[in-house]
Amino acid sequence: MAIYVILSKLTDDGRKTIKEKPHRIFEVNKELEAMGIKVLQQYAVLGPYDFVNIVEAPDNETIMKMSIELGARGTVELMSLPAQRVDDFLKIISK
């Protein structure tokens, strides 16, 4: 399984949804699990993005599907970044 950093930015509709139903975040996490994506860590942040999620997924295609499905709702904009653990990165560059 691969690791991805997902940066998400709520739209106006997304902010209204979270204000009215804060636990919607956890409902979306369950939807991700149904897609084969496991949420490892989740943070609310300040700055240009509202949330940083660290997830595990089988492949890029799964992340692409998630991005389209969630983005099509009009409540969130996503940026997905494949990530590599530092110890694995060091092994790669040491070869």
C-alpha positions as CSV (number, residue, x, y, z in Angstrom):
1,M,0.0,0.0,0.0
2,A,1.2,3.5,-0.9
3,I,1.1,6.6,1.3
4,Y,-0.5,9.8,0.1
5,V,-0.8,13.3,1.6
6,I,-4.1,14.8,0.8
7,L,-4.5,18.6,1.2
8,S,-8.1,19.7,1.2
9,K,-9.7,23.1,1.0
10,L,-13.4,23.5,1.8
11,T,-15.6,25.5,-0.6
12,D,-18.3,27.8,0.8
13,D,-20.7,24.8,0.6
14,G,-18.2,22.6,2.4
15,R,-17.8,25.2,5.2
16,K,-21.6,25.3,5.6
17,T,-21.8,21.5,5.8
18,I,-19.0,21.3,8.4
19,K,-20.6,24.0,10.5
20,E,-24.0,22.4,10.4
21,K,-22.7,18.8,10.7
22,P,-19.1,18.6,12.1
23,H,-19.1,14.8,12.2
24,R,-19.6,14.7,8.5
25,I,-15.8,14.5,8.4
26,F,-15.9,11.0,9.9
27,E,-18.7,9.9,7.5
28,V,-16.4,10.8,4.6
29,N,-13.6,8.8,6.2
30,K,-16.0,5.8,6.2
31,E,-16.7,6.4,2.5
32,L,-12.9,6.5,1.8
33,E,-12.5,3.1,3.6
34,A,-15.2,1.7,1.3
35,M,-13.0,2.8,-1.6
36,G,-10.0,1.0,-0.2
37,I,-8.4,4.1,1.3
38,K,-7.4,4.0,5.0
39,V,-7.1,7.4,6.8
40,L,-3.9,7.2,9.0
41,Q,-3.8,10.7,10.3
42,Q,-6.0,13.8,9.9
43,Y,-5.3,17.3,10.9
44,A,-7.2,20.6,10.7
45,V,-4.8,23.3,9.8
46,L,-4.5,27.1,9.2
47,G,-3.3,28.5,6.0
48,P,-4.3,27.9,2.4
49,Y,-5.7,24.5,3.2
50,D,-8.2,23.4,5.8
51,F,-7.2,19.8,6.4
52,V,-4.1,17.6,5.9
53,N,-4.8,13.9,5.7
54,I,-2.3,11.1,5.6
55,V,-3.8,8.1,3.9
56,E,-2.9,4.7,2.6
57,A,-4.2,3.4,-0.7
58,P,-3.4,0.6,-3.1
59,D,-2.5,2.8,-6.0
60,N,-2.8,6.1,-7.8
61,E,-6.0,5.1,-9.6
62,T,-7.8,4.7,-6.3
63,I,-6.7,8.2,-5.2
64,M,-7.7,9.6,-8.6
65,K,-11.2,8.1,-8.2
66,M,-11.5,9.5,-4.7
67,S,-10.5,12.9,-5.9
68,I,-13.1,12.9,-8.6
69,E,-15.8,11.5,-6.4
70,L,-15.2,14.0,-3.6
71,G,-14.5,16.9,-5.8
72,A,-17.6,16.4,-7.9
73,R,-19.7,17.2,-4.8
74,G,-18.6,20.8,-4.8
75,T,-17.7,20.9,-1.1
76,V,-14.0,20.4,-1.3
77,E,-10.9,21.0,-3.5
78,L,-8.2,18.4,-3.1
79,M,-4.5,18.1,-3.8
80,S,-3.1,14.6,-3.6
81,L,0.7,14.0,-3.1
82,P,2.3,10.6,-3.2
83,A,4.6,10.3,-0.3
84,Q,7.6,8.1,0.7
85,R,8.7,7.2,4.2
86,V,12.1,8.8,4.9
87,D,13.7,5.4,5.7
88,D,12.5,4.0,2.4
89,F,13.6,7.2,0.6
90,L,17.1,6.8,2.1
91,K,17.3,3.2,0.9
92,I,16.3,4.3,-2.6
93,I,19.0,7.1,-2.8
94,S,21.6,4.8,-1.3
95,K,21.5,2.4,-4.2
